[in-house]
Amino acid sequence: MKKHLLVIFLAVLFLTPLSAIAGFTKSYLMAFHTCGTPNSLTDCADPSLHQTQIAESNDGTNWTAVPGLDTFPTGTSVPDLIRRGSYIYVYTPGHMYKVKVGNGKILVDSPVTILDDLGNFVNMVDPSPILDPATNKIVLFYLVTNPPSAPGVCIDTTVPCTIHIRAAIEQGTNGTSFREVPMSGTDILINPVDTVSQMATDPDIFADASGYKLLVSRGTKVQMFESPTLTGAFTQVSTLTNGLIVDGSTSSLTGVSAGYYTAGTYWIYAHDSQSNS
């Protein structure tokens, strides 16, 4: 069905040709986060201590940190980014950082607000942006959360529950205000005997020749969903066993993932369980 390129960043990414613009000199960009220190992994379990970074690459395999880029604040777990015009929009749970392409400076650090169709605030984590080619609006995919429960898992593990992944459309042009599309994305039913995983997190959206693909982290596995439209309902890819494109039980590649499609080739990136970045 596809070719795969796999790397070891704990990352959600956006890949786009940058034509050697000053500030970003290579063909592709990736937002990723790191944790721990060279000698310790003790802070990896606390998202408030994670650090967001941006890397660039010419071939999609070898990546280097973008030189001179401002340091992002801590507490920016599972980032993703999109380019629109002369700016890079970096999203983390509840925040957007607007970065100038020409100099790599963070121009805006703003909270992100999502309202549902009734005007209620939506709690979310794990944002993944994409540009709607028809409108040039940012569409943000995310995991809906209901504090104080842990995101992406059942509060009571003895009974089934449904994990909701939704899409919201940018209101205005500042990249910080969104309106949720009812029944967009996908609902994942988790039950006590689920053979795939007892969790569903970290959605990543990307376009392909047939429409759109949505990757979802299922613990040590990655599941793929598809839809012909960006804000429609996504269903599990039927040509993959259990919809799985990465199975962490057979390799060190696990969980948090990102995808990119070009010229008939799928690039699937996933976390290396032996790495802290």
Phi, psi and omega per residue, in radians:
M1 nan -0.612 -3.031
K2 -2.851 2.850 2.982
K3 -1.683 2.664 -3.134
H4 -2.226 2.375 2.926
L5 -1.993 2.240 -3.021
L6 -2.178 2.280 3.124
V7 -2.251 3.069 -2.911
I8 -1.865 0.254 3.110
F9 -1.328 2.421 2.927
L10 -1.416 1.668 -2.857
A11 -2.646 2.694 2.814
V12 -2.134 2.345 -2.892
L13 -2.280 2.880 2.936
F14 -2.319 2.201 -3.121
L15 -1.885 2.277 3.121
T16 -2.712 2.412 3.060
P17 -1.073 2.349 -3.096
L18 -2.000 -0.061 3.046
S19 0.915 0.667 3.052
A20 0.945 0.690 3.070
I21 -1.193 2.485 -3.138
A22 -0.971 2.382 -3.108
G23 1.749 -0.684 3.013
F24 -2.281 1.961 -2.939
T25 -1.831 -0.057 -3.085
K26 -2.030 3.084 -2.928
S27 -1.331 -0.511 -3.023
Y28 -2.302 2.648 3.079
L29 -2.117 2.606 3.077
M30 -2.438 2.281 2.973
A31 -1.655 2.341 3.132
F32 -2.572 2.875 3.079
H33 -2.220 2.642 3.133
T34 -2.105 2.892 3.103
C35 -2.638 2.895 3.133
G36 1.284 -3.069 3.062
T37 -2.142 3.011 3.118
P38 -0.965 -0.413 -3.074
N39 -2.027 0.070 -3.063
S40 -2.645 2.497 3.053
L41 -1.998 0.326 -2.973
T42 -1.175 -0.402 -3.110
D43 -1.723 0.151 -3.072
C44 -1.225 -0.467 -3.102
A45 -1.374 -0.172 -3.094
D46 -1.884 1.826 -3.104
P47 -1.026 -0.424 -3.131
S48 -1.199 -0.218 3.137
L49 -1.849 0.050 3.116
H50 -1.321 2.716 -3.087
Q51 -2.176 2.219 3.109
T52 -1.500 2.446 3.066
Q53 -2.443 2.907 3.040
I54 -2.178 2.335 3.083
A55 -2.075 2.792 3.114
E56 -2.320 2.777 -3.066
S57 -2.707 2.649 3.031
N58 -1.714 -0.365 -3.063
D59 -2.123 -0.052 -3.139
G60 1.410 -0.005 -3.137
T61 -2.036 -0.755 -3.133
N62 -1.786 2.142 -3.014
W63 -2.143 2.515 3.054
T64 -2.340 2.643 3.104
A65 -1.117 2.467 3.123
V66 -1.190 2.105 -3.092
P67 -1.197 2.408 3.042
G68 1.362 0.064 -3.139
L69 -1.269 2.420 3.082
D70 -0.964 2.600 3.066
T71 -1.364 2.278 3.096
F72 -1.401 2.660 3.090
P73 -1.112 2.785 3.025
T74 -1.296 3.026 -3.109
G75 1.351 0.552 -3.070
T76 -2.132 1.024 -3.063
S77 -1.250 2.536 3.088
V78 0.898 1.195 -3.134
P79 -1.459 2.857 2.990
D80 -2.641 2.821 -3.077
L81 -2.493 2.814 3.093
I82 -2.496 2.582 3.033
R83 -1.858 2.345 3.009
R84 -2.407 2.017 -3.104
G85 1.094 -2.225 -3.088
S86 -1.657 0.290 -3.067
Y87 -2.290 2.582 2.984
I88 -1.836 2.255 3.096
Y89 -1.844 1.997 -3.118
V90 -1.813 2.151 -3.106
Y91 -1.924 2.372 2.991
T92 -2.298 2.963 -3.123
P93 -0.938 1.936 3.066
G94 1.473 -0.010 -3.073
H95 -2.448 2.682 3.028
M96 -2.285 2.337 3.094
Y97 -2.050 2.114 -3.125
K98 -1.702 2.125 -3.029
V99 -2.051 2.284 3.101
K100 -1.302 2.222 -3.122
V101 -1.050 -0.729 -3.013
G102 -1.176 -0.519 -3.077
N103 -2.278 -0.035 3.096
G104 1.185 0.419 -3.137
K105 -1.668 2.404 3.066
I106 -1.331 1.960 -3.100
L107 -1.591 -0.533 -3.075
V108 -2.387 2.356 2.998
D109 -2.232 1.756 -2.982
S110 -2.249 2.581 2.998
P111 -1.223 2.643 3.120
V112 -1.887 2.298 -3.141
T113 -2.020 2.268 3.064
I114 -2.145 2.237 3.070
L115 -1.972 2.511 3.056
D116 -1.443 -3.060 -3.052
D117 -1.190 -0.231 3.092
L118 -1.732 0.011 3.134
G119 1.544 0.186 3.120
N120 -1.517 2.574 3.101
F121 -1.200 2.440 3.129
V122 -1.857 2.221 3.037
N123 -1.524 2.299 -3.079
M124 -2.572 2.805 2.957
V125 -2.440 3.043 3.031
D126 1.001 0.947 -3.119
P127 -1.260 2.525 3.079
S128 -2.424 1.918 -3.087
P129 -1.580 2.729 3.011
I130 -2.646 2.622 3.084
L131 -1.546 2.315 3.008
D132 -1.369 2.003 -3.064
P133 -1.130 -0.372 -3.117
A134 -1.377 -0.500 -3.025
T135 -2.151 -0.235 -3.021
N136 1.119 0.296 3.056
K137 -1.490 2.621 3.036
I138 -1.426 2.270 3.020
V139 -1.924 2.178 -3.038
L140 -1.885 2.141 3.026
F141 -1.712 2.606 -3.051
Y142 -2.895 2.885 3.051
L143 -1.640 2.127 3.108
V144 -1.301 2.310 -3.133
T145 -2.102 2.678 3.087
N146 -2.286 1.472 -3.135
P147 -0.938 2.567 0.186
P148 -1.677 0.245 -3.123
S149 -1.205 2.702 3.111
A150 -1.238 2.399 -3.110
P151 -1.064 2.382 2.980
G152 1.399 0.137 3.136
V153 -2.303 2.828 3.098
C154 -1.362 2.400 3.069
I155 -1.119 -0.790 3.074
D156 -1.890 1.897 -3.054
T157 -1.310 -0.022 -3.128
T158 -1.635 -0.134 3.136
V159 -2.278 2.696 3.141
P160 -1.147 2.670 3.008
C161 -2.557 2.892 -3.119
T162 -2.039 2.249 3.079
I163 -1.680 2.272 -3.061
H164 -1.867 2.183 2.990
I165 -2.009 2.194 -3.024
R166 -2.225 2.922 3.047
A167 -2.092 2.540 3.083
A168 -2.321 2.513 -3.079
I169 -1.746 2.385 3.122
E170 -1.022 2.337 3.040
Q171 -1.825 2.174 -3.007
G172 1.373 -2.635 -3.076
T173 -2.350 0.236 -3.060
N174 -1.619 -0.097 3.078
G175 1.313 0.236 -3.079
T176 -2.114 -0.232 -3.101
S177 -2.081 2.217 -3.041
F178 -2.353 2.677 3.057
R179 -2.111 2.166 -3.080
E180 -1.214 2.463 3.059
V181 -1.656 2.000 -3.121
P182 -1.017 2.408 3.063
M183 1.118 0.320 3.024
S184 -1.410 3.057 3.101
G185 1.150 -2.333 -3.105
T186 -2.640 2.655 2.997
D187 -1.896 2.243 -3.109
I188 -1.994 2.047 3.123
L189 -1.459 2.181 3.088
I190 -1.994 2.270 3.105
N191 -2.235 2.881 -3.048
P192 -1.038 -0.344 -3.124
V193 -1.964 0.381 3.113
D194 -1.036 2.125 -3.091
T195 -1.420 -0.205 3.134
V196 -1.513 -1.010 -3.118
S197 -3.015 2.813 3.080
Q198 -1.699 0.317 3.131
M199 -2.649 2.806 3.080
A200 -2.594 2.052 -3.047
T201 -2.547 -3.137 2.904
D202 0.926 1.035 3.085
P203 -1.173 2.582 3.043
D204 -2.421 2.206 -3.066
I205 -1.873 2.436 3.020
F206 -2.712 2.768 -3.115
A207 -1.626 2.616 2.987
D208 -2.441 -2.968 -3.021
A209 -1.174 -0.451 -3.085
S210 -1.720 -0.094 -3.103
G211 2.572 -1.905 -3.076
Y212 -2.461 2.567 3.053
K213 -2.056 2.554 3.122
L214 -2.231 2.050 3.076
L215 -1.629 2.437 3.123
V216 -2.304 2.266 3.090
S217 -1.302 2.184 3.069
R218 -2.011 1.179 -3.087
G219 1.231 -1.944 3.123
T220 -1.585 0.121 -3.100
K221 -2.146 2.869 3.060
V222 -2.216 2.205 -3.126
Q223 -1.871 2.522 -3.119
M224 -2.010 2.325 3.080
F225 -2.104 2.841 -3.092
E226 -2.519 2.708 3.082
S227 -2.696 2.505 3.080
P228 -1.288 -0.306 -3.136
T229 -2.153 2.695 -3.032
L230 -1.216 -0.698 -3.063
T231 -1.922 0.427 3.084
G232 -1.610 -2.911 3.106
A233 -1.536 2.312 3.124
F234 -1.681 2.419 3.099
T235 -2.118 2.701 -3.109
Q236 -1.064 2.393 3.118
V237 -1.153 2.034 -2.985
S238 -1.302 -0.358 -3.113
T239 -1.409 -0.112 3.087
L240 -1.864 2.398 3.110
T241 -1.084 2.094 -3.059
N242 0.992 0.320 -3.114
G243 1.238 0.206 -3.027
L244 -1.500 2.238 3.057
I245 -1.887 -0.363 3.014
V246 -2.303 2.214 3.126
D247 -2.075 1.788 -3.070
G248 -1.148 -0.193 3.124
S249 -1.338 -0.205 -3.113
T250 -1.995 -0.009 3.112
S251 -2.755 3.073 3.115
S252 -1.410 -0.149 3.115
L253 -1.348 2.246 -3.020
T254 -2.531 2.939 2.809
G255 0.760 -2.146 -2.917
V256 -0.883 2.222 -2.964
S257 -2.430 2.995 3.062
A258 -2.715 2.651 -3.104
G259 -2.334 2.753 3.102
Y260 -2.638 2.492 -3.109
Y261 -2.258 2.343 3.047
T262 -2.743 2.398 3.016
A263 0.875 0.769 3.081
G264 1.402 0.069 -3.105
T265 -2.057 2.316 3.041
Y266 -1.700 2.273 2.993
W267 -1.847 2.062 -3.141
I268 -2.007 2.103 3.131
Y269 -1.866 2.427 3.131
A270 -2.523 2.781 3.140
H271 -1.224 2.471 3.003
D272 -1.623 2.099 -3.040
S273 -1.127 -0.232 3.133
Q274 -1.647 0.063 -3.094
S275 -1.968 2.705 3.044
N276 -1.917 0.424 3.062
S277 -2.445 nan nan
